[in-house]
Amino acid sequence: MIIGQWQLVETLGGPESWSMLTAGTTPREWASYQRAIPARLRTLVAAAHQTRAPVEQALPKSRNPWSQLRFRASPVVWPDADTHAVKVWVGPDDPADELSVSPFLIDARTRTVSSRSADGGPVEYSGVEWFQRIERFDHALEFVAALHRSEPDSRWSGVATARTGPRSVLLAARNGTAEQRFAWRGVAVDVTDSVAPQPKSFEATTLDLVRESQPGLYLVILDTAQGRLVRWITEPMPGLRWRGTDERTLPHPDDRAALAALRAEMLTGAARAELPGLRLATECGGWLTVDVEVSPLPGSSAVPLFVLAQLQVTAP
């Protein structure tokens, strides 16, 4: 049992599957809960989880290292619903500043992320909107692929750099059984004190320079399963109606057959495909015309899950 540091227990599944996500602000990522928290104290963690209220207690005298120390368990709850995690403290003095932990939900079918704002109010993002809050996330496509597969009883974790701050954030999420496999529950944990925020990657910086030298060029990653935007590589295209909407409705109805043919080329192994004159919906109700070139991402399998799309604006 670690003394004098907050630890985070994720409770995203049944009690038999709980695990440790941090020791202090050091990521542990699914470490053994039974080894980290003694059985006597696990009953108090379970009480905080079940009641959704803090549990605080002076521990009895014993031969254990935590004899007569203070114990506190603070649940991380989704409003009027589940407890996503429990923060645990054992020490001789008042607890230090608690870990900064936020719960979230993901609907893998729609890639909608539900979270809480700084003042505790509800916020909702489409997947591509959520990534706009991230400065660097080297395992972003790995995460999206896990959501796409949504195999029952899956879990995923990784560290991203949030633009605000910047701050290092450990993201951990799990789904449920076959009936609940598209419903993911998770927590975002500020681990900046142990993991330094990463600057924008060399590749991303290079793409910014390319973008600046070629006005009207925008790069975005698309999935081939549903034709959804996954993540903007450059800054988003101004005026495009991509926020808070189903991105599959962006193409003009008369262009969707040609877009489906482009997707079919990618799925049958083409190394490159083009579609000139694609019309995309704007925020003001009109259409932007772009020339599109798509290619599988490096390292893709014979049937790529993601493609890189270059969008060159040709007419407002």
Secondary structure, DSSP 4 states (H G I P E B T S, - for coil): --SSS-EEEE-SS-GGG-EEEEETTEEEEEEEHHHHS-HHHHHHHHHHHHHTS-EEEEPPP-SSTTTT-EEEEEEEE-TTS-EEEEEEEEESSS--SPP-EEEEEEETTTTEEEEE-TTS-EEEEEHHHHHTTEEE-TTHHHHHHHHHH--TT-EEEEEEEETTTTEEEEEEEE--SGGGTTEEEEEEEE-TTTSPPPPPPHHHHHHHHHHHHSTTEEEEEEETTT--EEEESSSPPTTB--TTS-GGGSB-GGGHHHHHHHHHHHHTT-S-EEEEEEEEEBTTS-EEEEEEEEEEPTT--SS-SEEEEEEEEEE-
